[in-house]
Amino acid sequence: MDTTDWQQHWNDRRGPFVEECLQARDDLLADLKDPKSAQERVLRDIIGVCADSLHWKAQGYNVTAEDPSRFRSVLPIRRYADFLPEIERETRTKGGVLSCSPVLRWLKTSGTTGVPKRVPYTLHWLLTYRIPAMKAMWGTYLLHHPELLAHPWATLDTQTVREDVYDFVHGVEHQAISNRHPQINSRDWNPPWYQSPWFNTQAPATHAGRMYHRIRHLVGKDLHYISAINPSTLISLRDLVAEHGEELVRDLRAGTLDGQPWSEPDEEAARHLESVLAKGEFSLTDVWPSLTLYSCWLSSSAELYRAKLDAVLPGVSKLPFMGCGTEGVTSVPVDDSLDSQPLAVGQAFFEFVPADVPLGELVDAGTRVRTLLFDEVEAGRDYHLIMTQGNGLYRLWTGDIYRVDRIVDGTPWLHFVHRDGVFHSFTGEKITEAEVTQAIKQGMAGLGLDTGLYMCGPQWAEPPYYVVATEVAVPSRELDRALSLAVDRELCEVNIEYASKRDSGRLGPLNVRTVPFDAITAYAESRRQVGNATQYKYKPFHQDVDFMTGIDGIGRVDGSTTDTPPATATATDSDSTGTPAIATVITTDTPVTATTVITAGTPVTIAAVATAGHSAR
């Protein structure tokens, strides 16, 4: 598609897109003023589209069609894994099992076992819920910053991508929710920039390659807005400009893209970028002085990025991204509040259980659990969130825990706190105890070692990474390096989000420190004696890496120490487009010591355990 065509599409879609988004926002605001009616409407709608499905009729759930008030007493609370038999059946029928709406694609997201989930993306869910939620969010953005559609180069959208799909389940695409390709029908997501050259399927699939294309197209333009989901994306955007600045200048000056003819030479943009790069330390507003807005997750542990974002985007306004996951939308921003958003009462039927209730144990035992509705929650309290979606996944407990911040016009305003069973997530990787344990076991087994006690914590650095201390018979620096490579590799295998963040350079390699047998045991016992003998228990996961200073033998057995950062080397290669692809691997002989781990970056104290909103995307 040539330039004239994509610009024509932008011009044709601009007006209708603004109208659609503002209308969706108005609809959302109306629901927030009358949340009871909204929740009743959603429940009736979901029962209507699901009651005649094979699963609902076989289980007797269709009785709720006559009496929706019986919904919570008839249908059980379920985890995703509980739906696997029905999902497997529906992969063959392509609809009619969990709901009576056809499955258009299967949404891919990381599972706790490392096996990507298959979330049914039905026509009804797409048109009635998911697309209206996106439009309502963009309606808020447009209301606050109409300049983001001032011209065809005004917005850089990294929230969504267009990529060809090569993974199928019985002939139906299996892809991430962020991939908006192919377009399903005329009511599917279709922003003005949908055909723009930096957004279409011709962009490279690698993170670095796609970012380079985006920057190359937009450097020298009056870019007003950058949208993202994870704040780490915005940080990596600036880092990529720094890393590939010389290439960008050459391409701008020659009118090329990856060395191939592309456009007219832009000497003015090339000189401007050269002057920015000459400063050494620069921000994205140096690259684009026209920037007025960015958006991403900004609450919970994503708040830890705020200082970095302020440095990379000084003076630029910010708006939050919606609270959502592949499984559904929970909240949508309606103003510039960064820490809290209203429950999206028109998106799903929501139930709550106080966070101190051991919900997992009760669900596993098949125990009936009393849930609360939206008008029964209290401000200041944390809750397990249970949601019933229009795609047939009913009373789904994802493990997400939310805090209710306040009640406005009867609607709870809340924010994501953490995932039940997840100890930390820097950039949306959502590492679980089970995943880390599995990776350590497999990594050690590959080296002929048995797994003993270990401790793991997040280390803030550039980029952030995870630190593991593990007991072995004979600790050594060589074993540290070998285990670091092995465990990092295994963690990439069991968690696709972790692998993605490692590939894109947003997470550094996991760093393993071996310690003598009983060193961690002794540390745990010493902690037990500090006035908490009855409460203290050994915990493998921690909010920071302070435990590294207390474990006996963490300094090398030969007594050596160093202030050298974790042993890493950056290897670069090129993909088929010529854009450097970046991979970080532990390959050097640089010693790794306790001093390194303690001083590599400021320890992170995580009040909220996992990154707000999760997934990604």
Secondary structure, DSSP 8 states (H G I E B T S, - for coil): --HHHHHHHHHHHHHHHHHHHHHHHHHHHHHHHSHHHHHHHHHHHHHHHHTTSHHHHHHTGGGGGT-GGGHHHHS--B-GGGGHHHHHHHHHHSSSSS-SS-EEEEEEE--TTSS-EEEEEEHHHIIIIIHHHHHHHHHHHHHH-GGGGSSTTSEEE-S-B------EETTEEEE-TTB--S--STTS---GGGG-TTTSTTS-SSHHHHHHHHHHHHTTS---EEE-SSHHHHHHHHHHHHHTHHHHHHHHHHTEETTEE-S---HHHHHHHHHHHHTSS--HHHH-TT--EEEE--SBGGGGGHHHHHHHSTT-EEEE--EEETTEEEE---SS-SS-EEB-TTTSEEEEEETTS-HHHHHHTT-----B-GGG--TT-EEEEEEE-TTS--SEEEEEEEEEEEEETTEEEEEEEEETTEEE-SSS--EEHHHHHHHHHHHHHTTT-----EEEEEE-SSS-EEEEEEEESS--HHHHHHHHHHHHHHHHHH-HHHHHHHHTTSS---EEEEEETTHHHHHHHHHHTTT-TTT----SB-SSSGGGGTSTT-S-TT--------S-EEEEEE-TTS-EEEEEE--S-----HHHHHHSS-B---SSSSBTT----
